[in-house]
């Protein structure tokens, strides 16, 4: 009875995530990726369901710091107010610069943020996966834009990048970017 109750309580959280059986995929990342060109402001246009990215007008501002680390300020609007949280992106292996690791607090485990594709000036496709003992995984995917929207053609190309790596794009959700508030400063 107790296990059933816990399962029922966790069901809403599970529906807000993208779970899969087995270990994480190992997708191809952006070739010749340069962090210096990637920094700046990004709008989240589409995402796989994730309780960690609620609300609307989700944006990220990336600022290059010393030692090839990036300060990240994420913001979103939820419950009528703007929320901010800060973190750091690092490149754990210099020979794989598109495989970033995101740190958002000492009590939150680091999360991989792999840049699968970007042209640096209009769009970026980012993938993340957390593996739980090779039994199951939680998968995240984000399509970012330098502006609040992407053309249908570019958005379709971004979705194709994810599909080629086995990510189910049918679960991607639009992120409402219709906000009157000014974007994060660069």
N, C-alpha and C positions, 0 to 999 in steps of 0.2 A: 504494500500500500504506500509506504513512504517513498520508495523508488518511483512509483507511478506519479506521485505528487510532484516530485522533483522534476521528472521528465515533462510534465504538463507546464510547470513554471518556466522551464528552459525553452519550450517550443517557440514562443515569440522571438527569443533571441536567435534561435537557430534559423528561423525564416528570414532574419535580417542579415544573414551571412551566406556565403557560398562554400558549402562543405563538399568534400569529395573523399572517396575511399582511396587508401594507398598513399604513397609518398607524393610530394610536390613534383610538378613538371620542372624541367630545366629548359626554359625557352632560350632562343637566340636573342642576344641583346644588340643594341645599336653598335655597329662597327665604327671605329675611329671617333668614339664619343669624347667630347671635350666639356668639362664642367664649366669652364669660363663662359662658353656660349649658352649654356643651359640656365644659368642663374637669371633672376628677374621675376616678374609677376606672371602667374599662371591662373587661369580660371578653370575650375573643374566643370566639364561639360557633360560627361557621362561616367557612371561608375557601376560596378557590381554592388549588390546590397551589402552595406556595412554599417553596423551600429556606431562605429567610430567616426562616421562622416555624415552626421545628420544635418537637417536644415536646408537652407537655400543660400545662394550667393557664396558658395564655397570657393575660397581662393587661397593661393599659396604665394608667398614672397620669399625668394631664395637670394641670400646675400653671401658672396664668396668671402671667406675669412682666411686666416693664416693656415698653413699646412694642408691646403686643399680640402678644408672643411667648409660646410655651407650652413649658415644659420637659416632656419626655416621659421617663418611666422605663418601659421594657418589661421584663417578666419571663416566664420559662417554666421548666418542669422538663424536664430531659433528662439521661440517664445518671445518674439518681439524685441530682441536685443542682439547685439553683435558679440560674439565670443571669439577670443584669441587663445592660441596656445603655441608655444615655441618649442623648437627642437633643433637637432643638428643632423646633417647628412654627412657621412664619411665614406671614403672609398677604401675598403679594407685591403684590396689588392690592386696595386698600381697597374698591373697588366690587364685588369678588367675594370676600367673606369666607369662603365655603364651599370655595374653592379654595386649600387649604393646601399648603405645600411642606415636606417633612420632610428634616431634615439630621441624619445619624447618623455624623459623623466627616469629617475633612478628606480622606480618601482614597476616600470613598463619594460618588458624585454625588447631589445632592438629588433626591428622589422626590416627585411630586405625590401628595397625599392629598386627594381631593375628597369632601366629605360630600354624598352624594346624598339622604339622608333621615335625620332624627332627630326624636324627640319630646323629647330631652334627658333624660328621666327613666327610660326603659326600653330603648330600642334606638337603634342608629345603623348606617347602611349607608355604607361608605366604599369608594371605587374609586380605583385607580391604574393608570397605564399608562406604559410607557417605550417610546418610538418609536426605531427604529433606521433612520434615513435613509429613512423612509416605505416601506421594503421589508418589514419585519416589526416586530412589537411584542410586548412581554411584558406581560401583563395580571394585575392583582391585584384581588381583591375580598374585603372582610371584613364580616361581620355581628357587631356588638358588642352587649353587653347590660350593664346596670348590675348585674345579678345573674348567677350562673353559668349560667343557662338562660333561654330565652324560651318563652312559651306557643306551641303549634303555630300558632295563628292569627296571632300577631305575626311569628313566623318566616316563615310563608308570605307575609305582606305584604312583608317585607324581601326575600325572594326575587323577588317580583313586581316590585319596584323595579328590581332588577338585570336581570330578563328584559325589561322595557320598554326598557332601554338596550342590549339586544342581548348581554348577558353570559350565557353558557351556565351555568346554575345546576346542571346535572346533574353538573358537576365539583366542586361545593362539598363540602368535607369537614367533618365534625363535629370540634370540638376538645374533647377530654376535659377537663372542669373538675372532676373528682372528686379533689380534693387536700385533704389534712388541714391543709396549711400555711395560715397566716393570709394574707388578701389584703394587697396593698400599702397602706400608710397613705396617707391623703389629705393 
